[in-house]
Amino acid sequence: MRLLLVEDDATVAACVRKGLVEEGFAVDHVEDGIGGLAMASGTAHDAAVIDVMLPGMDGLALIDELRR
């Protein structure tokens, strides 16, 4: 299962990614909302873990765009 992780805090992202990888998930990580939109548009993911407060485009706006 491939997951998209959109998190701008490097420490949090590293911890979340490590745990997900240990559980057998493939994880693509980006640090901002615009990068998250680009990654989601270019690669198929089964689910996404998205921070709310992101630079460039906040997480809620990103989710709205992904739903469209």
CHARMM-style PDB file with segment names, atoms N, HN, CA, C and O in Angstrom:
ATOM      1  N   MET     1       0.852  -1.171   0.000  1.00  0.00      PROA
ATOM      2  CA  MET     1       0.000   0.000   0.000  1.00  0.00      PROA
ATOM      3  C   MET     1       0.901   1.237   0.000  1.00  0.00      PROA
ATOM      4  O   MET     1       1.830   1.330   0.802  1.00  0.00      PROA
ATOM      5  N   ARG     2       0.627   2.178  -0.892  1.00  0.00      PROA
ATOM      6  HN  ARG     2      -0.128   2.103  -1.543  1.00  0.00      PROA
ATOM      7  CA  ARG     2       1.419   3.405  -1.007  1.00  0.00      PROA
ATOM      8  C   ARG     2       0.665   4.554  -0.372  1.00  0.00      PROA
ATOM      9  O   ARG     2      -0.502   4.798  -0.678  1.00  0.00      PROA
ATOM     10  N   LEU     3       1.363   5.269   0.536  1.00  0.00      PROA
ATOM     11  HN  LEU     3       2.311   5.071   0.785  1.00  0.00      PROA
ATOM     12  CA  LEU     3       0.785   6.398   1.245  1.00  0.00      PROA
ATOM     13  C   LEU     3       1.515   7.685   0.886  1.00  0.00      PROA
ATOM     14  O   LEU     3       2.713   7.684   0.604  1.00  0.00      PROA
ATOM     15  N   LEU     4       0.766   8.780   0.905  1.00  0.00      PROA
ATOM     16  HN  LEU     4      -0.208   8.781   1.134  1.00  0.00      PROA
ATOM     17  CA  LEU     4       1.339  10.110   0.732  1.00  0.00      PROA
ATOM     18  C   LEU     4       1.336  10.787   2.089  1.00  0.00      PROA
ATOM     19  O   LEU     4       0.289  10.906   2.724  1.00  0.00      PROA
ATOM     20  N   LEU     5       2.500  11.229   2.536  1.00  0.00      PROA
ATOM     21  HN  LEU     5       3.351  11.132   2.020  1.00  0.00      PROA
ATOM     22  CA  LEU     5       2.645  11.963   3.793  1.00  0.00      PROA
ATOM     23  C   LEU     5       3.004  13.405   3.455  1.00  0.00      PROA
ATOM     24  O   LEU     5       4.032  13.669   2.831  1.00  0.00      PROA
ATOM     25  N   VAL     6       2.146  14.337   3.873  1.00  0.00      PROA
ATOM     26  HN  VAL     6       1.311  14.122   4.380  1.00  0.00      PROA
ATOM     27  CA  VAL     6       2.403  15.758   3.644  1.00  0.00      PROA
ATOM     28  C   VAL     6       2.570  16.401   5.020  1.00  0.00      PROA
ATOM     29  O   VAL     6       1.592  16.631   5.732  1.00  0.00      PROA
ATOM     30  N   GLU     7       3.808  16.686   5.380  1.00  0.00      PROA
ATOM     31  HN  GLU     7       4.602  16.500   4.801  1.00  0.00      PROA
ATOM     32  CA  GLU     7       4.145  17.203   6.709  1.00  0.00      PROA
ATOM     33  C   GLU     7       5.376  18.090   6.597  1.00  0.00      PROA
ATOM     34  O   GLU     7       6.400  17.673   6.056  1.00  0.00      PROA
ATOM     35  N   ASP     8       5.276  19.323   7.113  1.00  0.00      PROA
ATOM     36  HN  ASP     8       4.444  19.661   7.553  1.00  0.00      PROA
ATOM     37  CA  ASP     8       6.395  20.256   6.992  1.00  0.00      PROA
ATOM     38  C   ASP     8       7.390  20.178   8.141  1.00  0.00      PROA
ATOM     39  O   ASP     8       8.507  20.678   8.002  1.00  0.00      PROA
ATOM     40  N   ASP     9       7.041  19.584   9.249  1.00  0.00      PROA
ATOM     41  HN  ASP     9       6.135  19.178   9.362  1.00  0.00      PROA
ATOM     42  CA  ASP     9       7.960  19.440  10.382  1.00  0.00      PROA
ATOM     43  C   ASP     9       8.804  18.183  10.156  1.00  0.00      PROA
ATOM     44  O   ASP     9       8.284  17.067  10.162  1.00  0.00      PROA
ATOM     45  N   ALA    10      10.097  18.372   9.959  1.00  0.00      PROA
ATOM     46  HN  ALA    10      10.520  19.278   9.954  1.00  0.00      PROA
ATOM     47  CA  ALA    10      10.985  17.263   9.599  1.00  0.00      PROA
ATOM     48  C   ALA    10      11.028  16.182  10.670  1.00  0.00      PROA
ATOM     49  O   ALA    10      11.094  14.997  10.342  1.00  0.00      PROA
ATOM     50  N   THR    11      10.992  16.563  11.937  1.00  0.00      PROA
ATOM     51  HN  THR    11      10.939  17.525  12.204  1.00  0.00      PROA
ATOM     52  CA  THR    11      11.043  15.583  13.031  1.00  0.00      PROA
ATOM     53  C   THR    11       9.772  14.739  13.058  1.00  0.00      PROA
ATOM     54  O   THR    11       9.836  13.515  13.168  1.00  0.00      PROA
ATOM     55  N   VAL    12       8.631  15.391  12.959  1.00  0.00      PROA
ATOM     56  HN  VAL    12       8.580  16.386  12.870  1.00  0.00      PROA
ATOM     57  CA  VAL    12       7.351  14.670  12.944  1.00  0.00      PROA
ATOM     58  C   VAL    12       7.285  13.759  11.727  1.00  0.00      PROA
ATOM     59  O   VAL    12       6.898  12.596  11.838  1.00  0.00      PROA
ATOM     60  N   ALA    13       7.661  14.285  10.572  1.00  0.00      PROA
ATOM     61  HN  ALA    13       7.976  15.230  10.483  1.00  0.00      PROA
ATOM     62  CA  ALA    13       7.616  13.492   9.339  1.00  0.00      PROA
ATOM     63  C   ALA    13       8.495  12.253   9.448  1.00  0.00      PROA
ATOM     64  O   ALA    13       8.089  11.167   9.034  1.00  0.00      PROA
ATOM     65  N   ALA    14       9.687  12.407   9.998  1.00  0.00      PROA
ATOM     66  HN  ALA    14      10.016  13.289  10.335  1.00  0.00      PROA
ATOM     67  CA  ALA    14      10.602  11.273  10.137  1.00  0.00      PROA
ATOM     68  C   ALA    14      10.011  10.194  11.040  1.00  0.00      PROA
ATOM     69  O   ALA    14      10.110   9.006  10.734  1.00  0.00      PROA
ATOM     70  N   CYS    15       9.401  10.597  12.143  1.00  0.00      PROA
ATOM     71  HN  CYS    15       9.320  11.562  12.393  1.00  0.00      PROA
ATOM     72  CA  CYS    15       8.791   9.633  13.072  1.00  0.00      PROA
ATOM     73  C   CYS    15       7.608   8.916  12.438  1.00  0.00      PROA
ATOM     74  O   CYS    15       7.493   7.694  12.532  1.00  0.00      PROA
ATOM     75  N   VAL    16       6.734   9.673  11.794  1.00  0.00      PROA
ATOM     76  HN  VAL    16       6.827  10.666  11.718  1.00  0.00      PROA
ATOM     77  CA  VAL    16       5.550   9.079  11.159  1.00  0.00      PROA
ATOM     78  C   VAL    16       5.983   8.153  10.029  1.00  0.00      PROA
ATOM     79  O   VAL    16       5.496   7.028   9.917  1.00  0.00      PROA
ATOM     80  N   ARG    17       6.894   8.629   9.198  1.00  0.00      PROA
ATOM     81  HN  ARG    17       7.289   9.543   9.289  1.00  0.00      PROA
ATOM     82  CA  ARG    17       7.370   7.817   8.075  1.00  0.00      PROA
ATOM     83  C   ARG    17       8.008   6.524   8.568  1.00  0.00      PROA
ATOM     84  O   ARG    17       7.742   5.451   8.027  1.00  0.00      PROA
ATOM     85  N   LYS    18       8.843   6.623   9.584  1.00  0.00      PROA
ATOM     86  HN  LYS    18       9.059   7.495  10.023  1.00  0.00      PROA
ATOM     87  CA  LYS    18       9.517   5.435  10.133  1.00  0.00      PROA
ATOM     88  C   LYS    18       8.496   4.407  10.595  1.00  0.00      PROA
ATOM     89  O   LYS    18       8.615   3.223  10.281  1.00  0.00      PROA
ATOM     90  N   GLY    19       7.497   4.857  11.339  1.00  0.00      PROA
ATOM     91  HN  GLY    19       7.400   5.819  11.594  1.00  0.00      PROA
ATOM     92  CA  GLY    19       6.477   3.936  11.830  1.00  0.00      PROA
ATOM     93  C   GLY    19       5.692   3.283  10.707  1.00  0.00      PROA
ATOM     94  O   GLY    19       5.415   2.084  10.748  1.00  0.00      PROA
ATOM     95  N   LEU    20       5.333   4.071   9.704  1.00  0.00      PROA
ATOM     96  HN  LEU    20       5.557   5.045   9.670  1.00  0.00      PROA
ATOM     97  CA  LEU    20       4.571   3.531   8.583  1.00  0.00      PROA
ATOM     98  C   LEU    20       5.395   2.532   7.772  1.00  0.00      PROA
ATOM     99  O   LEU    20       4.885   1.488   7.365  1.00  0.00      PROA
ATOM    100  N   VAL    21       6.656   2.848   7.540  1.00  0.00      PROA
ATOM    101  HN  VAL    21       7.071   3.696   7.870  1.00  0.00      PROA
ATOM    102  CA  VAL    21       7.533   1.940   6.800  1.00  0.00      PROA
ATOM    103  C   VAL    21       7.721   0.641   7.581  1.00  0.00      PROA
ATOM    104  O   VAL    21       7.712  -0.445   7.001  1.00  0.00      PROA
ATOM    105  N   GLU    22       7.892   0.758   8.895  1.00  0.00      PROA
ATOM    106  HN  GLU    22       7.899   1.640   9.366  1.00  0.00      PROA
ATOM    107  CA  GLU    22       8.036  -0.447   9.725  1.00  0.00      PROA
ATOM    108  C   GLU    22       6.798  -1.342   9.657  1.00  0.00      PROA
ATOM    109  O   GLU    22       6.897  -2.556   9.833  1.00  0.00      PROA
ATOM    110  N   GLU    23       5.654  -0.754   9.406  1.00  0.00      PROA
ATOM    111  HN  GLU    23       5.573   0.233   9.263  1.00  0.00      PROA
ATOM    112  CA  GLU    23       4.408  -1.520   9.279  1.00  0.00      PROA
ATOM    113  C   GLU    23       4.181  -2.032   7.861  1.00  0.00      PROA
ATOM    114  O   GLU    23       3.169  -2.677   7.587  1.00  0.00      PROA
ATOM    115  N   GLY    24       5.125  -1.744   6.955  1.00  0.00      PROA
ATOM    116  HN  GLY    24       5.947  -1.220   7.177  1.00  0.00      PROA
ATOM    117  CA  GLY    24       5.067  -2.304   5.618  1.00  0.00      PROA
ATOM    118  C   GLY    24       4.522  -1.394   4.532  1.00  0.00      PROA
ATOM    119  O   GLY    24       4.310  -1.838   3.404  1.00  0.00      PROA
ATOM    120  N   PHE    25       4.292  -0.131   4.854  1.00  0.00      PROA
ATOM    121  HN  PHE    25       4.464   0.230   5.771  1.00  0.00      PROA
ATOM    122  CA  PHE    25       3.775   0.810   3.860  1.00  0.00      PROA
ATOM    123  C   PHE    25       4.916   1.432   3.071  1.00  0.00      PROA
ATOM    124  O   PHE    25       6.009   1.637   3.598  1.00  0.00      PROA
ATOM    125  N   ALA    26       4.656   1.728   1.812  1.00  0.00      PROA
ATOM    126  HN  ALA    26       3.768   1.562   1.383  1.00  0.00      PROA
ATOM    127  CA  ALA    26       5.556   2.547   1.002  1.00  0.00      PROA
ATOM    128  C   ALA    26       5.093   3.988   1.212  1.00  0.00      PROA
ATOM    129  O   ALA    26       3.906   4.279   1.063  1.00  0.00      PROA
ATOM    130  N   VAL    27       6.010   4.891   1.553  1.00  0.00      PROA
ATOM    131  HN  VAL    27       6.974   4.654   1.673  1.00  0.00      PROA
ATOM    132  CA  VAL    27       5.631   6.257   1.919  1.00  0.00      PROA
ATOM    133  C   VAL    27       6.360   7.265   1.040  1.00  0.00      PROA
ATOM    134  O   VAL    27       7.587   7.251   0.947  1.00  0.00      PROA
ATOM    135  N   ASP    28       5.589   8.140   0.397  1.00  0.00      PROA
ATOM    136  HN  ASP    28       4.592   8.151   0.472  1.00  0.00      PROA
ATOM    137  CA  ASP    28       6.141   9.290  -0.316  1.00  0.00      PROA
ATOM    138  C   ASP    28       5.901  10.496   0.575  1.00  0.00      PROA
ATOM    139  O   ASP    28       4.779  10.723   1.027  1.00  0.00      PROA
ATOM    140  N   HSD    29       6.949  11.271   0.829  1.00  0.00      PROA
ATOM    141  HN  HSD    29       7.861  11.086   0.462  1.00  0.00      PROA
ATOM    142  CA  HSD    29       6.836  12.423   1.726  1.00  0.00      PROA
ATOM    143  C   HSD    29       7.142  13.712   0.979  1.00  0.00      PROA
ATOM    144  O   HSD    29       8.114  13.794   0.228  1.00  0.00      PROA
ATOM    145  N   VAL    30       6.302  14.715   1.192  1.00  0.00      PROA
ATOM    146  HN  VAL    30       5.512  14.649   1.802  1.00  0.00      PROA
ATOM    147  CA  VAL    30       6.557  16.074   0.712  1.00  0.00      PROA
ATOM    148  C   VAL    30       6.300  17.035   1.858  1.00  0.00      PROA
ATOM    149  O   VAL    30       5.594  16.700   2.810  1.00  0.00      PROA
ATOM    150  N   GLU    31       6.875  18.234   1.767  1.00  0.00      PROA
ATOM    151  HN  GLU    31       7.449  18.505   0.994  1.00  0.00      PROA
ATOM    152  CA  GLU    31       6.874  19.163   2.893  1.00  0.00      PROA
ATOM    153  C   GLU    31       5.896  20.324   2.792  1.00  0.00      PROA
ATOM    154  O   GLU    31       5.814  21.128   3.721  1.00  0.00      PROA
ATOM    155  N   ASP    32       5.152  20.441   1.696  1.00  0.00      PROA
ATOM    156  HN  ASP    32       5.219  19.788   0.942  1.00  0.00      PROA
ATOM    157  CA  ASP    32       4.205  21.553   1.585  1.00  0.00      PROA
ATOM    158  C   ASP    32       2.991  21.141   0.769  1.00  0.00      PROA
ATOM    159  O   ASP    32       3.007  20.119   0.084  1.00  0.00      PROA
ATOM    160  N   GLY    33       1.942  21.943   0.850  1.00  0.00      PROA
ATOM    161  HN  GLY    33       1.929  22.773   1.407  1.00  0.00      PROA
ATOM    162  CA  GLY    33       0.701  21.614   0.178  1.00  0.00      PROA
ATOM    163  C   GLY    33       0.799  21.569  -1.331  1.00  0.00      PROA
ATOM    164  O   GLY    33       0.197  20.704  -1.968  1.00  0.00      PROA
ATOM    165  N   ILE    34       1.544  22.483  -1.906  1.00  0.00      PROA
ATOM    166  HN  ILE    34       2.033  23.186  -1.388  1.00  0.00      PROA
ATOM    167  CA  ILE    34       1.691  22.510  -3.365  1.00  0.00      PROA
ATOM    168  C   ILE    34       2.448  21.266  -3.838  1.00  0.00      PROA
ATOM    169  O   ILE    34       2.090  20.664  -4.850  1.00  0.00      PROA
ATOM    170  N   GLY    35       3.479  20.893  -3.112  1.00  0.00      PROA
ATOM    171  HN  GLY    35       3.770  21.383  -2.290  1.00  0.00      PROA
ATOM    172  CA  GLY    35       4.207  19.660  -3.430  1.00  0.00      PROA
ATOM    173  C   GLY    35       3.329  18.435  -3.254  1.00  0.00      PROA
ATOM    174  O   GLY    35       3.434  17.473  -4.014  1.00  0.00      PROA
ATOM    175  N   GLY    36       2.454  18.471  -2.242  1.00  0.00      PROA
ATOM    176  HN  GLY    36       2.368  19.252  -1.624  1.00  0.00      PROA
ATOM    177  CA  GLY    36       1.524  17.369  -2.021  1.00  0.00      PROA
ATOM    178  C   GLY    36       0.557  17.216  -3.175  1.00  0.00      PROA
ATOM    179  O   GLY    36       0.266  16.100  -3.607  1.00  0.00      PROA
ATOM    180  N   LEU    37       0.058  18.337  -3.677  1.00  0.00      PROA
ATOM    181  HN  LEU    37       0.295  19.244  -3.326  1.00  0.00      PROA
ATOM    182  CA  LEU    37      -0.857  18.302  -4.816  1.00  0.00      PROA
ATOM    183  C   LEU    37      -0.142  17.747  -6.046  1.00  0.00      PROA
ATOM    184  O   LEU    37      -0.701  16.927  -6.774  1.00  0.00      PROA
ATOM    185  N   ALA    38       1.080  18.190  -6.275  1.00  0.00      PROA
ATOM    186  HN  ALA    38       1.534  18.857  -5.684  1.00  0.00      PROA
ATOM    187  CA  ALA    38       1.854  17.698  -7.425  1.00  0.00      PROA
ATOM    188  C   ALA    38       2.135  16.202  -7.294  1.00  0.00      PROA
ATOM    189  O   ALA    38       2.000  15.457  -8.266  1.00  0.00      PROA
ATOM    190  N   MET    39       2.525  15.760  -6.098  1.00  0.00      PROA
ATOM    191  HN  MET    39       2.634  16.364  -5.309  1.00  0.00      PROA
ATOM    192  CA  MET    39       2.825  14.339  -5.883  1.00  0.00      PROA
ATOM    193  C   MET    39       1.563  13.494  -6.057  1.00  0.00      PROA
ATOM    194  O   MET    39       1.607  12.433  -6.679  1.00  0.00      PROA
ATOM    195  N   ALA    40       0.452  13.955  -5.516  1.00  0.00      PROA
ATOM    196  HN  ALA    40       0.416  14.817  -5.010  1.00  0.00      PROA
ATOM    197  CA  ALA    40      -0.801  13.204  -5.624  1.00  0.00      PROA
ATOM    198  C   ALA    40      -1.285  13.149  -7.066  1.00  0.00      PROA
ATOM    199  O   ALA    40      -1.911  12.169  -7.471  1.00  0.00      PROA
ATOM    200  N   SER    41      -1.006  14.178  -7.837  1.00  0.00      PROA
ATOM    201  HN  SER    41      -0.498  14.974  -7.508  1.00  0.00      PROA
ATOM    202  CA  SER    41      -1.426  14.218  -9.237  1.00  0.00      PROA
ATOM    203  C   SER    41      -0.567  13.317 -10.117  1.00  0.00      PROA
ATOM    204  O   SER    41      -1.025  12.825 -11.148  1.00  0.00      PROA
ATOM    205  N   GLY    42       0.675  13.108  -9.707  1.00  0.00      PROA
ATOM    206  HN  GLY    42       1.047  13.508  -8.870  1.00  0.00      PROA
ATOM    207  CA  GLY    42       1.602  12.352 -10.535  1.00  0.00      PROA
ATOM    208  C   GLY    42       1.797  10.903 -10.151  1.00  0.00      PROA
ATOM    209  O   GLY    42       2.335  10.126 -10.939  1.00  0.00      PROA
ATOM    210  N   THR    43       1.371  10.520  -8.955  1.00  0.00      PROA
ATOM    211  HN  THR    43       0.933  11.151  -8.315  1.00  0.00      PROA
ATOM    212  CA  THR    43       1.588   9.165  -8.459  1.00  0.00      PROA
ATOM    213  C   THR    43       0.317   8.665  -7.785  1.00  0.00      PROA
ATOM    214  O   THR    43      -0.336   9.417  -7.061  1.00  0.00      PROA
ATOM    215  N   ALA    44      -0.036   7.418  -8.013  1.00  0.00      PROA
ATOM    216  HN  ALA    44       0.495   6.807  -8.601  1.00  0.00      PROA
ATOM    217  CA  ALA    44      -1.222   6.843  -7.367  1.00  0.00      PROA
ATOM    218  C   ALA    44      -0.905   6.470  -5.920  1.00  0.00      PROA
ATOM    219  O   ALA    44       0.076   5.778  -5.645  1.00  0.00      PROA
ATOM    220  N   HSD    45      -1.749   6.936  -5.003  1.00  0.00      PROA
ATOM    221  HN  HSD    45      -2.545   7.498  -5.227  1.00  0.00      PROA
ATOM    222  CA  HSD    45      -1.614   6.604  -3.583  1.00  0.00      PROA
ATOM    223  C   HSD    45      -2.913   5.990  -3.093  1.00  0.00      PROA
ATOM    224  O   HSD    45      -3.992   6.337  -3.573  1.00  0.00      PROA
ATOM    225  N   ASP    46      -2.808   5.084  -2.143  1.00  0.00      PROA
ATOM    226  HN  ASP    46      -1.932   4.802  -1.753  1.00  0.00      PROA
ATOM    227  CA  ASP    46      -3.981   4.447  -1.566  1.00  0.00      PROA
ATOM    228  C   ASP    46      -4.615   5.301  -0.482  1.00  0.00      PROA
ATOM    229  O   ASP    46      -5.822   5.222  -0.251  1.00  0.00      PROA
ATOM    230  N   ALA    47      -3.807   6.116   0.183  1.00  0.00      PROA
ATOM    231  HN  ALA    47      -2.827   6.180  -0.005  1.00  0.00      PROA
ATOM    232  CA  ALA    47      -4.294   7.000   1.254  1.00  0.00      PROA
ATOM    233  C   ALA    47      -3.275   8.106   1.461  1.00  0.00      PROA
ATOM    234  O   ALA    47      -2.147   8.039   0.973  1.00  0.00      PROA
ATOM    235  N   ALA    48      -3.706   9.141   2.208  1.00  0.00      PROA
ATOM    236  HN  ALA    48      -4.622   9.195   2.605  1.00  0.00      PROA
ATOM    237  CA  ALA    48      -2.811  10.264   2.496  1.00  0.00      PROA
ATOM    238  C   ALA    48      -2.925  10.658   3.959  1.00  0.00      PROA
ATOM    239  O   ALA    48      -4.002  10.606   4.553  1.00  0.00      PROA
ATOM    240  N   VAL    49      -1.792  11.052   4.528  1.00  0.00      PROA
ATOM    241  HN  VAL    49      -0.917  11.094   4.045  1.00  0.00      PROA
ATOM    242  CA  VAL    49      -1.726  11.631   5.866  1.00  0.00      PROA
ATOM    243  C   VAL    49      -1.288  13.072   5.653  1.00  0.00      PROA
ATOM    244  O   VAL    49      -0.163  13.330   5.223  1.00  0.00      PROA
ATOM    245  N   ILE    50      -2.193  14.023   5.960  1.00  0.00      PROA
ATOM    246  HN  ILE    50      -3.106  13.814   6.309  1.00  0.00      PROA
ATOM    247  CA  ILE    50      -1.950  15.423   5.601  1.00  0.00      PROA
ATOM    248  C   ILE    50      -2.050  16.305   6.825  1.00  0.00      PROA
ATOM    249  O   ILE    50      -3.066  16.300   7.519  1.00  0.00      PROA
ATOM    250  N   ASP    51      -0.997  17.065   7.093  1.00  0.00      PROA
ATOM    251  HN  ASP    51      -0.171  17.069   6.529  1.00  0.00      PROA
ATOM    252  CA  ASP    51      -0.985  18.064   8.157  1.00  0.00      PROA
ATOM    253  C   ASP    51      -1.931  19.194   7.754  1.00  0.00      PROA
ATOM    254  O   ASP    51      -2.115  19.461   6.567  1.00  0.00      PROA
ATOM    255  N   VAL    52      -2.525  19.852   8.741  1.00  0.00      PROA
ATOM    256  HN  VAL    52      -2.375  19.636   9.705  1.00  0.00      PROA
ATOM    257  CA  VAL    52      -3.452  20.951   8.438  1.00  0.00      PROA
ATOM    258  C   VAL    52      -2.697  22.243   8.135  1.00  0.00      PROA
ATOM    259  O   VAL    52      -3.014  22.936   7.168  1.00  0.00      PROA
ATOM    260  N   MET    53      -1.711  22.564   8.950  1.00  0.00      PROA
ATOM    261  HN  MET    53      -1.453  22.000   9.735  1.00  0.00      PROA
ATOM    262  CA  MET    53      -0.981  23.832   8.781  1.00  0.00      PROA
ATOM    263  C   MET    53       0.285  23.577   7.961  1.00  0.00      PROA
ATOM    264  O   MET    53       1.312  23.146   8.484  1.00  0.00      PROA
ATOM    265  N   LEU    54       0.179  23.858   6.656  1.00  0.00      PROA
ATOM    266  HN  LEU    54      -0.655  24.208   6.231  1.00  0.00      PROA
ATOM    267  CA  LEU    54       1.282  23.639   5.727  1.00  0.00      PROA
ATOM    268  C   LEU    54       1.629  24.935   5.012  1.00  0.00      PROA
ATOM    269  O   LEU    54       0.760  25.785   4.818  1.00  0.00      PROA
ATOM    270  N   PRO    55       2.887  25.098   4.616  1.00  0.00      PROA
ATOM    271  CA  PRO    55       3.237  26.253   3.793  1.00  0.00      PROA
ATOM    272  C   PRO    55       2.732  26.074   2.361  1.00  0.00      PROA
ATOM    273  O   PRO    55       2.604  24.952   1.871  1.00  0.00      PROA
ATOM    274  N   GLY    56       2.453  27.182   1.710  1.00  0.00      PROA
ATOM    275  HN  GLY    56       2.557  28.094   2.108  1.00  0.00      PROA
ATOM    276  CA  GLY    56       2.046  27.155   0.305  1.00  0.00      PROA
ATOM    277  C   GLY    56       0.565  26.944   0.107  1.00  0.00      PROA
ATOM    278  O   GLY    56      -0.095  27.756  -0.541  1.00  0.00      PROA
ATOM    279  N   MET    57       0.038  25.883   0.646  1.00  0.00      PROA
ATOM    280  HN  MET    57       0.575  25.223   1.172  1.00  0.00      PROA
ATOM    281  CA  MET    57      -1.391  25.547   0.571  1.00  0.00      PROA
ATOM    282  C   MET    57      -1.686  24.743   1.831  1.00  0.00      PROA
ATOM    283  O   MET    57      -1.041  23.725   2.080  1.00  0.00      PROA
ATOM    284  N   ASP    58      -2.658  25.191   2.630  1.00  0.00      PROA
ATOM    285  HN  ASP    58      -3.183  26.018   2.428  1.00  0.00      PROA
ATOM    286  CA  ASP    58      -2.914  24.457   3.868  1.00  0.00      PROA
ATOM    287  C   ASP    58      -3.541  23.098   3.574  1.00  0.00      PROA
ATOM    288  O   ASP    58      -4.029  22.854   2.471  1.00  0.00      PROA
ATOM    289  N   GLY    59      -3.523  22.222   4.566  1.00  0.00      PROA
ATOM    290  HN  GLY    59      -3.127  22.421   5.463  1.00  0.00      PROA
ATOM    291  CA  GLY    59      -3.983  20.858   4.386  1.00  0.00      PROA
ATOM    292  C   GLY    59      -5.437  20.747   3.971  1.00  0.00      PROA
ATOM    293  O   GLY    59      -5.788  19.882   3.169  1.00  0.00      PROA
ATOM    294  N   LEU    60      -6.289  21.613   4.507  1.00  0.00      PROA
ATOM    295  HN  LEU    60      -6.004  22.316   5.158  1.00  0.00      PROA
ATOM    296  CA  LEU    60      -7.705  21.548   4.146  1.00  0.00      PROA
ATOM    297  C   LEU    60      -7.933  21.944   2.690  1.00  0.00      PROA
ATOM    298  O   LEU    60      -8.755  21.340   2.001  1.00  0.00      PROA
ATOM    299  N   ALA    61      -7.208  22.953   2.223  1.00  0.00      PROA
ATOM    300  HN  ALA    61      -6.540  23.444   2.782  1.00  0.00      PROA
ATOM    301  CA  ALA    61      -7.294  23.348   0.816  1.00  0.00      PROA
ATOM    302  C   ALA    61      -6.759  22.226  -0.078  1.00  0.00      PROA
ATOM    303  O   ALA    61      -7.303  21.970  -1.152  1.00  0.00      PROA
ATOM    304  N   LEU    62      -5.704  21.567   0.366  1.00  0.00      PROA
ATOM    305  HN  LEU    62      -5.262  21.775   1.238  1.00  0.00      PROA
ATOM    306  CA  LEU    62      -5.146  20.441  -0.384  1.00  0.00      PROA
ATOM    307  C   LEU    62      -6.186  19.326  -0.505  1.00  0.00      PROA
ATOM    308  O   LEU    62      -6.379  18.769  -1.586  1.00  0.00      PROA
ATOM    309  N   ILE    63      -6.850  19.004   0.597  1.00  0.00      PROA
ATOM    310  HN  ILE    63      -6.693  19.456   1.475  1.00  0.00      PROA
ATOM    311  CA  ILE    63      -7.862  17.948   0.559  1.00  0.00      PROA
ATOM    312  C   ILE    63      -9.002  18.340  -0.383  1.00  0.00      PROA
ATOM    313  O   ILE    63      -9.487  17.506  -1.148  1.00  0.00      PROA
ATOM    314  N   ASP    64      -9.429  19.594  -0.335  1.00  0.00      PROA
ATOM    315  HN  ASP    64      -9.035  20.272   0.286  1.00  0.00      PROA
ATOM    316  CA  ASP    64     -10.478  20.064  -1.256  1.00  0.00      PROA
ATOM    317  C   ASP    64     -10.048  19.867  -2.709  1.00  0.00      PROA
ATOM    318  O   ASP    64     -10.836  19.399  -3.531  1.00  0.00      PROA
ATOM    319  N   GLU    65      -8.799  20.223  -3.028  1.00  0.00      PROA
ATOM    320  HN  GLU    65      -8.159  20.604  -2.361  1.00  0.00      PROA
ATOM    321  CA  GLU    65      -8.301  20.066  -4.398  1.00  0.00      PROA
ATOM    322  C   GLU    65      -8.236  18.595  -4.801  1.00  0.00      PROA
ATOM    323  O   GLU    65      -8.572  18.242  -5.932  1.00  0.00      PROA
ATOM    324  N   LEU    66      -7.809  17.745  -3.884  1.00  0.00      PROA
ATOM    325  HN  LEU    66      -7.536  18.031  -2.966  1.00  0.00      PROA
ATOM    326  CA  LEU    66      -7.701  16.326  -4.194  1.00  0.00      PROA
ATOM    327  C   LEU    66      -9.086  15.709  -4.431  1.00  0.00      PROA
ATOM    328  O   LEU    66      -9.229  14.805  -5.255  1.00  0.00      PROA
ATOM    329  N   ARG    67     -10.079  16.182  -3.730  1.00  0.00      PROA
ATOM    330  HN  ARG    67      -9.963  16.917  -3.061  1.00  0.00      PROA
ATOM    331  CA  ARG    67     -11.432  15.657  -3.916  1.00  0.00      PROA
ATOM    332  C   ARG    67     -12.004  16.046  -5.272  1.00  0.00      PROA
ATOM    333  O   ARG    67     -12.820  15.314  -5.831  1.00  0.00      PROA
ATOM    334  N   ARG    68     -11.589  17.184  -5.803  1.00  0.00      PROA
ATOM    335  HN  ARG    68     -10.926  17.779  -5.348  1.00  0.00      PROA
ATOM    336  CA  ARG    68     -12.069  17.625  -7.123  1.00  0.00      PROA
ATOM    337  C   ARG    68     -11.458  16.753  -8.175  1.00  0.00      PROA
ATOM    338  OT1 ARG    68     -11.721  16.941  -9.363  1.00  0.00      PROA
TER     339      ARG     68
END
